[in-house]
Amino acid sequence: MLDLNEIALFVPVARNGSFTETARRLGTPSNTLSHRLQKLENQLGTRLLQRPTRKLTLLTLAKHFTSSA
């Protein structure tokens, strides 16, 4: 079952394009945020974000999530 808390964390990460910036705004450690979003991806059975060293890239399913949020 999907955890709405993880989805609620995903939307600002997708909009900001950054774990660090989102974590700062939410007052949450960025590694905690990253782990929670990995949990969401595992629940969905697909990756939502491509995680290079700098800027996050939304993958196809993630674009559908953010357009609906």
PyMOL Python script that loads the backbone (N, CA, C, O; Angstrom):
from pymol import cmd

cmd.read_pdbstr("""\
ATOM      1  N   MET A   1       0.842  -1.182   0.000  1.00  0.00           N
ATOM      2  CA  MET A   1       0.000   0.000   0.000  1.00  0.00           C
ATOM      3  C   MET A   1       0.888   1.246   0.000  1.00  0.00           C
ATOM      4  O   MET A   1       1.887   1.312   0.716  1.00  0.00           O
ATOM      5  N   LEU A   2       0.513   2.210  -0.798  1.00  0.00           N
ATOM      6  CA  LEU A   2       1.292   3.438  -0.886  1.00  0.00           C
ATOM      7  C   LEU A   2       1.140   4.264   0.379  1.00  0.00           C
ATOM      8  O   LEU A   2       0.061   4.354   0.963  1.00  0.00           O
ATOM      9  N   ASP A   3       2.246   4.863   0.782  1.00  0.00           N
ATOM     10  CA  ASP A   3       2.256   5.737   1.945  1.00  0.00           C
ATOM     11  C   ASP A   3       2.116   7.177   1.450  1.00  0.00           C
ATOM     12  O   ASP A   3       2.987   7.685   0.744  1.00  0.00           O
ATOM     13  N   LEU A   4       1.029   7.822   1.821  1.00  0.00           N
ATOM     14  CA  LEU A   4       0.780   9.195   1.362  1.00  0.00           C
ATOM     15  C   LEU A   4       1.834  10.169   1.859  1.00  0.00           C
ATOM     16  O   LEU A   4       2.066  11.198   1.225  1.00  0.00           O
ATOM     17  N   ASN A   5       2.477   9.868   2.981  1.00  0.00           N
ATOM     18  CA  ASN A   5       3.541  10.739   3.482  1.00  0.00           C
ATOM     19  C   ASN A   5       4.722  10.769   2.517  1.00  0.00           C
ATOM     20  O   ASN A   5       5.320  11.823   2.298  1.00  0.00           O
ATOM     21  N   GLU A   6       5.062   9.612   1.937  1.00  0.00           N
ATOM     22  CA  GLU A   6       6.150   9.582   0.959  1.00  0.00           C
ATOM     23  C   GLU A   6       5.765  10.349  -0.308  1.00  0.00           C
ATOM     24  O   GLU A   6       6.590  11.053  -0.890  1.00  0.00           O
ATOM     25  N   ILE A   7       4.516  10.207  -0.725  1.00  0.00           N
ATOM     26  CA  ILE A   7       4.051  10.961  -1.897  1.00  0.00           C
ATOM     27  C   ILE A   7       4.099  12.457  -1.601  1.00  0.00           C
ATOM     28  O   ILE A   7       4.501  13.251  -2.451  1.00  0.00           O
ATOM     29  N   ALA A   8       3.688  12.837  -0.395  1.00  0.00           N
ATOM     30  CA  ALA A   8       3.715  14.250  -0.005  1.00  0.00           C
ATOM     31  C   ALA A   8       5.139  14.798   0.012  1.00  0.00           C
ATOM     32  O   ALA A   8       5.340  15.989  -0.226  1.00  0.00           O
ATOM     33  N   LEU A   9       6.121  13.960   0.287  1.00  0.00           N
ATOM     34  CA  LEU A   9       7.521  14.394   0.241  1.00  0.00           C
ATOM     35  C   LEU A   9       8.041  14.443  -1.191  1.00  0.00           C
ATOM     36  O   LEU A   9       8.886  15.274  -1.524  1.00  0.00           O
ATOM     37  N   PHE A  10       7.535  13.557  -2.027  1.00  0.00           N
ATOM     38  CA  PHE A  10       8.004  13.500  -3.408  1.00  0.00           C
ATOM     39  C   PHE A  10       7.687  14.780  -4.181  1.00  0.00           C
ATOM     40  O   PHE A  10       8.526  15.274  -4.935  1.00  0.00           O
ATOM     41  N   VAL A  11       6.496  15.312  -3.997  1.00  0.00           N
ATOM     42  CA  VAL A  11       6.057  16.468  -4.796  1.00  0.00           C
ATOM     43  C   VAL A  11       7.006  17.657  -4.646  1.00  0.00           C
ATOM     44  O   VAL A  11       7.433  18.197  -5.666  1.00  0.00           O
ATOM     45  N   PRO A  12       7.362  18.098  -3.429  1.00  0.00           N
ATOM     46  CA  PRO A  12       8.296  19.230  -3.357  1.00  0.00           C
ATOM     47  C   PRO A  12       9.693  18.898  -3.885  1.00  0.00           C
ATOM     48  O   PRO A  12      10.365  19.772  -4.432  1.00  0.00           O
ATOM     49  N   VAL A  13      10.135  17.654  -3.731  1.00  0.00           N
ATOM     50  CA  VAL A  13      11.434  17.266  -4.305  1.00  0.00           C
ATOM     51  C   VAL A  13      11.376  17.405  -5.821  1.00  0.00           C
ATOM     52  O   VAL A  13      12.303  17.932  -6.437  1.00  0.00           O
ATOM     53  N   ALA A  14      10.293  16.933  -6.419  1.00  0.00           N
ATOM     54  CA  ALA A  14      10.135  17.021  -7.870  1.00  0.00           C
ATOM     55  C   ALA A  14      10.082  18.473  -8.326  1.00  0.00           C
ATOM     56  O   ALA A  14      10.679  18.831  -9.342  1.00  0.00           O
ATOM     57  N   ARG A  15       9.385  19.290  -7.593  1.00  0.00           N
ATOM     58  CA  ARG A  15       9.260  20.707  -7.980  1.00  0.00           C
ATOM     59  C   ARG A  15      10.562  21.471  -7.790  1.00  0.00           C
ATOM     60  O   ARG A  15      10.915  22.313  -8.616  1.00  0.00           O
ATOM     61  N   ASN A  16      11.284  21.181  -6.698  1.00  0.00           N
ATOM     62  CA  ASN A  16      12.550  21.871  -6.427  1.00  0.00           C
ATOM     63  C   ASN A  16      13.700  21.305  -7.246  1.00  0.00           C
ATOM     64  O   ASN A  16      14.669  22.008  -7.535  1.00  0.00           O
ATOM     65  N   GLY A  17      13.594  20.028  -7.623  1.00  0.00           N
ATOM     66  CA  GLY A  17      14.680  19.392  -8.361  1.00  0.00           C
ATOM     67  C   GLY A  17      15.914  19.152  -7.523  1.00  0.00           C
ATOM     68  O   GLY A  17      17.012  18.978  -8.050  1.00  0.00           O
ATOM     69  N   SER A  18      15.725  19.141  -6.187  1.00  0.00           N
ATOM     70  CA  SER A  18      16.879  19.003  -5.305  1.00  0.00           C
ATOM     71  C   SER A  18      16.465  18.411  -3.963  1.00  0.00           C
ATOM     72  O   SER A  18      15.525  18.886  -3.327  1.00  0.00           O
ATOM     73  N   PHE A  19      17.184  17.358  -3.535  1.00  0.00           N
ATOM     74  CA  PHE A  19      16.958  16.826  -2.193  1.00  0.00           C
ATOM     75  C   PHE A  19      17.413  17.837  -1.152  1.00  0.00           C
ATOM     76  O   PHE A  19      16.730  18.058  -0.151  1.00  0.00           O
ATOM     77  N   THR A  20      18.571  18.451  -1.389  1.00  0.00           N
ATOM     78  CA  THR A  20      19.150  19.367  -0.411  1.00  0.00           C
ATOM     79  C   THR A  20      18.242  20.558  -0.158  1.00  0.00           C
ATOM     80  O   THR A  20      17.980  20.903   0.995  1.00  0.00           O
ATOM     81  N   GLU A  21      17.761  21.187  -1.213  1.00  0.00           N
ATOM     82  CA  GLU A  21      16.887  22.353  -1.066  1.00  0.00           C
ATOM     83  C   GLU A  21      15.567  21.966  -0.407  1.00  0.00           C
ATOM     84  O   GLU A  21      15.086  22.681   0.472  1.00  0.00           O
ATOM     85  N   THR A  22      14.986  20.868  -0.810  1.00  0.00           N
ATOM     86  CA  THR A  22      13.722  20.420  -0.220  1.00  0.00           C
ATOM     87  C   THR A  22      13.916  20.076   1.248  1.00  0.00           C
ATOM     88  O   THR A  22      13.094  20.446   2.086  1.00  0.00           O
ATOM     89  N   ALA A  23      14.991  19.375   1.562  1.00  0.00           N
ATOM     90  CA  ALA A  23      15.275  19.013   2.954  1.00  0.00           C
ATOM     91  C   ALA A  23      15.443  20.265   3.809  1.00  0.00           C
ATOM     92  O   ALA A  23      14.954  20.322   4.937  1.00  0.00           O
ATOM     93  N   ARG A  24      16.129  21.256   3.274  1.00  0.00           N
ATOM     94  CA  ARG A  24      16.321  22.511   4.016  1.00  0.00           C
ATOM     95  C   ARG A  24      14.975  23.170   4.292  1.00  0.00           C
ATOM     96  O   ARG A  24      14.716  23.608   5.413  1.00  0.00           O
ATOM     97  N   ARG A  25      14.124  23.240   3.282  1.00  0.00           N
ATOM     98  CA  ARG A  25      12.811  23.875   3.442  1.00  0.00           C
ATOM     99  C   ARG A  25      11.911  23.118   4.414  1.00  0.00           C
ATOM    100  O   ARG A  25      11.126  23.724   5.143  1.00  0.00           O
ATOM    101  N   LEU A  26      12.027  21.783   4.420  1.00  0.00           N
ATOM    102  CA  LEU A  26      11.183  20.962   5.290  1.00  0.00           C
ATOM    103  C   LEU A  26      11.799  20.727   6.665  1.00  0.00           C
ATOM    104  O   LEU A  26      11.133  20.221   7.568  1.00  0.00           O
ATOM    105  N   GLY A  27      13.069  21.094   6.826  1.00  0.00           N
ATOM    106  CA  GLY A  27      13.746  20.860   8.095  1.00  0.00           C
ATOM    107  C   GLY A  27      14.018  19.384   8.347  1.00  0.00           C
ATOM    108  O   GLY A  27      13.978  18.918   9.486  1.00  0.00           O
ATOM    109  N   THR A  28      14.294  18.654   7.270  1.00  0.00           N
ATOM    110  CA  THR A  28      14.536  17.211   7.326  1.00  0.00           C
ATOM    111  C   THR A  28      15.914  16.927   6.738  1.00  0.00           C
ATOM    112  O   THR A  28      16.287  17.550   5.744  1.00  0.00           O
ATOM    113  N   PRO A  29      16.678  16.009   7.318  1.00  0.00           N
ATOM    114  CA  PRO A  29      17.967  15.659   6.703  1.00  0.00           C
ATOM    115  C   PRO A  29      17.766  15.124   5.281  1.00  0.00           C
ATOM    116  O   PRO A  29      16.829  14.365   5.032  1.00  0.00           O
ATOM    117  N   SER A  30      18.632  15.512   4.361  1.00  0.00           N
ATOM    118  CA  SER A  30      18.473  15.104   2.967  1.00  0.00           C
ATOM    119  C   SER A  30      18.598  13.593   2.789  1.00  0.00           C
ATOM    120  O   SER A  30      17.948  13.026   1.911  1.00  0.00           O
ATOM    121  N   ASN A  31      19.422  12.929   3.608  1.00  0.00           N
ATOM    122  CA  ASN A  31      19.529  11.473   3.464  1.00  0.00           C
ATOM    123  C   ASN A  31      18.238  10.780   3.900  1.00  0.00           C
ATOM    124  O   ASN A  31      17.880   9.744   3.340  1.00  0.00           O
ATOM    125  N   THR A  32      17.536  11.336   4.890  1.00  0.00           N
ATOM    126  CA  THR A  32      16.240  10.792   5.304  1.00  0.00           C
ATOM    127  C   THR A  32      15.233  10.944   4.172  1.00  0.00           C
ATOM    128  O   THR A  32      14.481  10.018   3.868  1.00  0.00           O
ATOM    129  N   LEU A  33      15.225  12.101   3.562  1.00  0.00           N
ATOM    130  CA  LEU A  33      14.329  12.371   2.437  1.00  0.00           C
ATOM    131  C   LEU A  33      14.609  11.407   1.280  1.00  0.00           C
ATOM    132  O   LEU A  33      13.682  10.863   0.681  1.00  0.00           O
ATOM    133  N   SER A  34      15.868  11.204   0.978  1.00  0.00           N
ATOM    134  CA  SER A  34      16.255  10.291  -0.094  1.00  0.00           C
ATOM    135  C   SER A  34      15.796   8.862   0.201  1.00  0.00           C
ATOM    136  O   SER A  34      15.279   8.182  -0.685  1.00  0.00           O
ATOM    137  N   HIS A  35      15.981   8.410   1.429  1.00  0.00           N
ATOM    138  CA  HIS A  35      15.562   7.050   1.799  1.00  0.00           C
ATOM    139  C   HIS A  35      14.048   6.886   1.726  1.00  0.00           C
ATOM    140  O   HIS A  35      13.556   5.837   1.309  1.00  0.00           O
ATOM    141  N   ARG A  36      13.315   7.909   2.125  1.00  0.00           N
ATOM    142  CA  ARG A  36      11.850   7.820   2.077  1.00  0.00           C
ATOM    143  C   ARG A  36      11.359   7.755   0.633  1.00  0.00           C
ATOM    144  O   ARG A  36      10.397   7.049   0.331  1.00  0.00           O
ATOM    145  N   LEU A  37      12.020   8.492  -0.255  1.00  0.00           N
ATOM    146  CA  LEU A  37      11.618   8.445  -1.658  1.00  0.00           C
ATOM    147  C   LEU A  37      12.037   7.132  -2.319  1.00  0.00           C
ATOM    148  O   LEU A  37      11.358   6.654  -3.228  1.00  0.00           O
ATOM    149  N   GLN A  38      13.135   6.554  -1.875  1.00  0.00           N
ATOM    150  CA  GLN A  38      13.501   5.220  -2.365  1.00  0.00           C
ATOM    151  C   GLN A  38      12.446   4.204  -1.940  1.00  0.00           C
ATOM    152  O   GLN A  38      12.118   3.289  -2.694  1.00  0.00           O
ATOM    153  N   LYS A  39      11.920   4.368  -0.735  1.00  0.00           N
ATOM    154  CA  LYS A  39      10.852   3.487  -0.254  1.00  0.00           C
ATOM    155  C   LYS A  39       9.623   3.615  -1.162  1.00  0.00           C
ATOM    156  O   LYS A  39       9.008   2.610  -1.518  1.00  0.00           O
ATOM    157  N   LEU A  40       9.268   4.847  -1.535  1.00  0.00           N
ATOM    158  CA  LEU A  40       8.139   5.070  -2.438  1.00  0.00           C
ATOM    159  C   LEU A  40       8.394   4.395  -3.781  1.00  0.00           C
ATOM    160  O   LEU A  40       7.513   3.726  -4.321  1.00  0.00           O
ATOM    161  N   GLU A  41       9.589   4.569  -4.316  1.00  0.00           N
ATOM    162  CA  GLU A  41       9.927   3.935  -5.587  1.00  0.00           C
ATOM    163  C   GLU A  41       9.820   2.410  -5.486  1.00  0.00           C
ATOM    164  O   GLU A  41       9.348   1.755  -6.416  1.00  0.00           O
ATOM    165  N   ASN A  42      10.251   1.858  -4.374  1.00  0.00           N
ATOM    166  CA  ASN A  42      10.141   0.406  -4.175  1.00  0.00           C
ATOM    167  C   ASN A  42       8.684  -0.026  -4.122  1.00  0.00           C
ATOM    168  O   ASN A  42       8.326  -1.068  -4.672  1.00  0.00           O
ATOM    169  N   GLN A  43       7.839   0.763  -3.465  1.00  0.00           N
ATOM    170  CA  GLN A  43       6.414   0.438  -3.387  1.00  0.00           C
ATOM    171  C   GLN A  43       5.767   0.486  -4.769  1.00  0.00           C
ATOM    172  O   GLN A  43       4.893  -0.326  -5.075  1.00  0.00           O
ATOM    173  N   LEU A  44       6.191   1.425  -5.595  1.00  0.00           N
ATOM    174  CA  LEU A  44       5.641   1.568  -6.945  1.00  0.00           C
ATOM    175  C   LEU A  44       6.262   0.577  -7.927  1.00  0.00           C
ATOM    176  O   LEU A  44       5.698   0.295  -8.984  1.00  0.00           O
ATOM    177  N   GLY A  45       7.419   0.060  -7.563  1.00  0.00           N
ATOM    178  CA  GLY A  45       8.111  -0.873  -8.446  1.00  0.00           C
ATOM    179  C   GLY A  45       8.786  -0.200  -9.619  1.00  0.00           C
ATOM    180  O   GLY A  45       9.041  -0.840 -10.639  1.00  0.00           O
ATOM    181  N   THR A  46       9.080   1.091  -9.489  1.00  0.00           N
ATOM    182  CA  THR A  46       9.741   1.836 -10.560  1.00  0.00           C
ATOM    183  C   THR A  46      10.469   3.035  -9.977  1.00  0.00           C
ATOM    184  O   THR A  46      10.155   3.498  -8.881  1.00  0.00           O
ATOM    185  N   ARG A  47      11.437   3.524 -10.721  1.00  0.00           N
ATOM    186  CA  ARG A  47      12.154   4.726 -10.291  1.00  0.00           C
ATOM    187  C   ARG A  47      11.394   5.953 -10.743  1.00  0.00           C
ATOM    188  O   ARG A  47      10.851   5.997 -11.846  1.00  0.00           O
ATOM    189  N   LEU A  48      11.364   6.947  -9.876  1.00  0.00           N
ATOM    190  CA  LEU A  48      10.718   8.218 -10.193  1.00  0.00           C
ATOM    191  C   LEU A  48      11.744   9.283 -10.557  1.00  0.00           C
ATOM    192  O   LEU A  48      11.465  10.183 -11.350  1.00  0.00           O
ATOM    193  N   LEU A  49      12.922   9.174  -9.975  1.00  0.00           N
ATOM    194  CA  LEU A  49      13.945  10.196 -10.146  1.00  0.00           C
ATOM    195  C   LEU A  49      15.246   9.580 -10.624  1.00  0.00           C
ATOM    196  O   LEU A  49      15.629   8.485 -10.214  1.00  0.00           O
ATOM    197  N   GLN A  50      15.908  10.308 -11.494  1.00  0.00           N
ATOM    198  CA  GLN A  50      17.271   9.962 -11.849  1.00  0.00           C
ATOM    199  C   GLN A  50      18.134  10.819 -10.941  1.00  0.00           C
ATOM    200  O   GLN A  50      17.928  12.030 -10.858  1.00  0.00           O
ATOM    201  N   ARG A  51      19.096  10.213 -10.259  1.00  0.00           N
ATOM    202  CA  ARG A  51      19.847  10.918  -9.236  1.00  0.00           C
ATOM    203  C   ARG A  51      21.315  11.122  -9.635  1.00  0.00           C
ATOM    204  O   ARG A  51      22.192  10.426  -9.123  1.00  0.00           O
ATOM    205  N   PRO A  52      21.585  12.052 -10.528  1.00  0.00           N
ATOM    206  CA  PRO A  52      22.995  12.360 -10.799  1.00  0.00           C
ATOM    207  C   PRO A  52      23.566  13.161  -9.621  1.00  0.00           C
ATOM    208  O   PRO A  52      22.879  13.361  -8.618  1.00  0.00           O
ATOM    209  N   THR A  53      24.774  13.604  -9.734  1.00  0.00           N
ATOM    210  CA  THR A  53      25.407  14.289  -8.608  1.00  0.00           C
ATOM    211  C   THR A  53      24.845  15.677  -8.337  1.00  0.00           C
ATOM    212  O   THR A  53      24.984  16.173  -7.219  1.00  0.00           O
ATOM    213  N   ARG A  54      24.228  16.311  -9.296  1.00  0.00           N
ATOM    214  CA  ARG A  54      23.744  17.673  -9.067  1.00  0.00           C
ATOM    215  C   ARG A  54      22.232  17.809  -9.121  1.00  0.00           C
ATOM    216  O   ARG A  54      21.584  17.831  -8.074  1.00  0.00           O
ATOM    217  N   LYS A  55      21.672  17.897 -10.270  1.00  0.00           N
ATOM    218  CA  LYS A  55      20.244  18.174 -10.441  1.00  0.00           C
ATOM    219  C   LYS A  55      19.466  16.890 -10.682  1.00  0.00           C
ATOM    220  O   LYS A  55      19.875  16.048 -11.482  1.00  0.00           O
ATOM    221  N   LEU A  56      18.338  16.742  -9.982  1.00  0.00           N
ATOM    222  CA  LEU A  56      17.479  15.575 -10.170  1.00  0.00           C
ATOM    223  C   LEU A  56      16.712  15.693 -11.479  1.00  0.00           C
ATOM    224  O   LEU A  56      16.380  16.795 -11.916  1.00  0.00           O
ATOM    225  N   THR A  57      16.437  14.572 -12.091  1.00  0.00           N
ATOM    226  CA  THR A  57      15.642  14.533 -13.311  1.00  0.00           C
ATOM    227  C   THR A  57      14.419  13.672 -13.063  1.00  0.00           C
ATOM    228  O   THR A  57      14.532  12.539 -12.594  1.00  0.00           O
ATOM    229  N   LEU A  58      13.242  14.215 -13.379  1.00  0.00           N
ATOM    230  CA  LEU A  58      12.006  13.448 -13.231  1.00  0.00           C
ATOM    231  C   LEU A  58      11.891  12.434 -14.355  1.00  0.00           C
ATOM    232  O   LEU A  58      12.114  12.757 -15.522  1.00  0.00           O
ATOM    233  N   LEU A  59      11.545  11.216 -14.000  1.00  0.00           N
ATOM    234  CA  LEU A  59      11.280  10.192 -14.999  1.00  0.00           C
ATOM    235  C   LEU A  59       9.800  10.243 -15.358  1.00  0.00           C
ATOM    236  O   LEU A  59       9.041  10.962 -14.708  1.00  0.00           O
ATOM    237  N   THR A  60       9.377   9.510 -16.359  1.00  0.00           N
ATOM    238  CA  THR A  60       8.030   9.628 -16.931  1.00  0.00           C
ATOM    239  C   THR A  60       6.912   9.529 -15.906  1.00  0.00           C
ATOM    240  O   THR A  60       6.039  10.396 -15.875  1.00  0.00           O
ATOM    241  N   LEU A  61       6.911   8.497 -15.064  1.00  0.00           N
ATOM    242  CA  LEU A  61       5.850   8.335 -14.073  1.00  0.00           C
ATOM    243  C   LEU A  61       5.822   9.514 -13.108  1.00  0.00           C
ATOM    244  O   LEU A  61       4.750   9.953 -12.693  1.00  0.00           O
ATOM    245  N   ALA A  62       6.983  10.021 -12.753  1.00  0.00           N
ATOM    246  CA  ALA A  62       7.070  11.144 -11.827  1.00  0.00           C
ATOM    247  C   ALA A  62       6.416  12.389 -12.416  1.00  0.00           C
ATOM    248  O   ALA A  62       5.799  13.169 -11.690  1.00  0.00           O
ATOM    249  N   LYS A  63       6.544  12.576 -13.700  1.00  0.00           N
ATOM    250  CA  LYS A  63       5.922  13.731 -14.346  1.00  0.00           C
ATOM    251  C   LYS A  63       4.406  13.660 -14.222  1.00  0.00           C
ATOM    252  O   LYS A  63       3.749  14.688 -14.059  1.00  0.00           O
ATOM    253  N   HIS A  64       3.844  12.453 -14.297  1.00  0.00           N
ATOM    254  CA  HIS A  64       2.398  12.282 -14.124  1.00  0.00           C
ATOM    255  C   HIS A  64       1.977  12.599 -12.695  1.00  0.00           C
ATOM    256  O   HIS A  64       0.935  13.216 -12.476  1.00  0.00           O
ATOM    257  N   PHE A  65       2.791  12.175 -11.713  1.00  0.00           N
ATOM    258  CA  PHE A  65       2.493  12.465 -10.311  1.00  0.00           C
ATOM    259  C   PHE A  65       2.444  13.972 -10.070  1.00  0.00           C
ATOM    260  O   PHE A  65       1.495  14.481  -9.474  1.00  0.00           O
ATOM    261  N   THR A  66       3.468  14.679 -10.535  1.00  0.00           N
ATOM    262  CA  THR A  66       3.552  16.106 -10.242  1.00  0.00           C
ATOM    263  C   THR A  66       2.509  16.910 -10.996  1.00  0.00           C
ATOM    264  O   THR A  66       2.058  17.943 -10.502  1.00  0.00           O
ATOM    265  N   SER A  67       2.116  16.466 -12.176  1.00  0.00           N
ATOM    266  CA  SER A  67       1.087  17.209 -12.910  1.00  0.00           C
ATOM    267  C   SER A  67      -0.277  17.044 -12.256  1.00  0.00           C
ATOM    268  O   SER A  67      -1.160  17.882 -12.441  1.00  0.00           O
ATOM    269  N   SER A  68      -0.456  15.969 -11.493  1.00  0.00           N
ATOM    270  CA  SER A  68      -1.727  15.724 -10.804  1.00  0.00           C
ATOM    271  C   SER A  68      -1.768  16.332  -9.414  1.00  0.00           C
ATOM    272  O   SER A  68      -2.842  16.463  -8.828  1.00  0.00           O
ATOM    273  N   ALA A  69      -0.616  16.704  -8.879  1.00  0.00           N
ATOM    274  CA  ALA A  69      -0.551  17.197  -7.489  1.00  0.00           C
ATOM    275  C   ALA A  69      -0.896  18.662  -7.390  1.00  0.00           C
ATOM    276  O   ALA A  69      -0.887  19.226  -6.295  1.00  0.00           O
TER     277      ALA A  69
END
""", "prot")
cmd.dss("prot")
cmd.show_as("cartoon", "prot")
cmd.util.cbc("prot")
cmd.orient("prot")
